[in-house]
């Protein structure tokens, strides 16, 4: 299975920015690696935040559209989430998720659904104060 290592996160004031990064290792180069960001608040379900496909197309949760930007690194095994204009509602544990597919594309189904991914990072906390 893939191993996901997350970095970034931390604390910020409302209106400020944070950057999350996730690097995947131990994945098969013969399949397409799909990656996404999710977040979870205690007592609530984990929700999809952002994903990017192999052709560069992106998908965002409505709550972060226009504020967050997701991208893949040059090596294609890195996923970055730039979070701008943060608000306290963005406070959560953020998780990197990955899965592989035989397809050339990841968005064969809704990329912000939990079932699309088989591997999860440990999570990195993001706390936004008002």
C-alpha positions in Angstrom: 0.0 0.0 0.0 1.0 3.6 -0.5 2.5 5.5 2.3 1.5 9.1 2.7 3.5 11.7 4.5 1.8 15.0 5.3 3.4 18.3 6.2 2.3 21.8 6.9 -0.8 22.9 8.7 -0.7 24.6 12.1 -2.4 27.7 13.4 -3.4 30.8 11.7 -5.6 33.8 12.2 -8.7 34.3 10.1 -7.9 35.7 6.7 -4.4 34.3 6.6 -3.0 31.4 4.6 -1.6 28.0 5.2 -0.1 25.3 3.0 -0.4 21.6 3.2 1.8 19.0 1.4 1.5 15.3 1.0 4.0 12.9 -0.5 3.1 9.4 -1.6 5.6 6.5 -1.7 5.5 2.8 -2.3 2.9 3.0 -5.1 2.8 1.1 -8.4 4.1 3.1 -11.3 2.0 0.9 -13.6 -1.2 2.5 -12.3 -2.5 6.0 -12.0 -2.0 7.5 -8.6 -5.1 9.5 -7.4 -4.8 11.9 -4.5 -7.1 14.2 -2.6 -7.5 16.1 0.6 -10.2 15.5 3.2 -10.9 17.0 6.6 -12.7 16.0 9.7 -14.0 17.8 12.8 -14.5 15.7 15.9 -18.0 14.2 16.0 -18.5 14.8 12.3 -18.0 12.8 9.2 -14.8 13.2 7.1 -15.5 15.3 4.1 -13.8 15.8 0.8 -12.0 19.1 0.4 -10.1 19.1 -2.9 -8.8 16.8 -5.6 -6.9 17.2 -8.9 -6.9 14.8 -11.8 -4.1 13.7 -14.1 -5.1 16.3 -16.7 -5.1 19.1 -14.2 -8.8 19.4 -13.7 -9.8 20.0 -10.1 -12.7 19.5 -7.8 -13.5 21.4 -4.6 -16.0 21.4 -1.8 -18.3 24.3 -2.1 -17.1 25.7 1.2 -13.6 26.2 0.0 -14.1 27.2 -3.7 -12.2 30.4 -4.5 -10.1 30.1 -1.4 -8.2 26.8 -1.7 -6.0 25.7 -4.5 -5.0 22.0 -5.0 -2.1 20.9 -7.2 0.2 18.0 -8.0 3.9 18.4 -7.7 6.3 17.9 -10.7 6.9 14.3 -9.6 3.2 13.6 -9.6 3.4 11.9 -6.2 3.1 15.1 -4.3 -0.2 16.8 -3.5 -0.3 20.4 -2.3 -3.2 22.4 -0.9 -2.8 26.2 -0.7 -5.4 27.5 1.8 -6.1 31.2 1.6 -8.5 33.5 3.4 -8.9 31.0 6.1 -11.9 31.2 8.4 -12.6 29.4 11.8 -14.9 26.9 10.0 -11.8 25.6 8.3 -10.5 24.3 11.6 -10.2 20.5 11.3 -7.8 17.6 11.0 -6.8 17.5 7.3 -6.0 14.1 5.7 -4.3 13.2 2.5 -5.8 10.3 0.7 -4.6 8.2 -2.2 -5.7 5.3 -4.4 -4.7 3.8 -7.7 -6.6 3.1 -10.8 -6.1 1.3 -14.1 -7.7 4.3 -15.8 -5.6 7.2 -17.1 -7.9 9.5 -15.1 -8.9 9.8 -11.5 -12.3 11.5 -11.9 -14.1 8.5 -13.2 -16.4 9.0 -10.2 -16.8 11.8 -7.6 -13.2 12.3 -6.4 -14.4 13.8 -3.1 -16.0 10.6 -1.8 -14.3 8.5 0.8 -14.7 5.2 -1.1 -12.5 6.4 -3.9 -9.4 6.0 -1.7 -7.7 3.2 0.0 -4.8 4.9 1.8 -4.8 7.7 4.3 -2.2 9.9 6.0 -2.0 10.4 9.7 -3.6 13.8 9.4 -2.3 17.3 10.1 -4.2 19.8 12.3 -5.3 23.1 11.0 -6.6 25.6 13.5 -8.0 29.0 12.5 -8.7 31.6 15.1 -11.1 34.5 14.7 
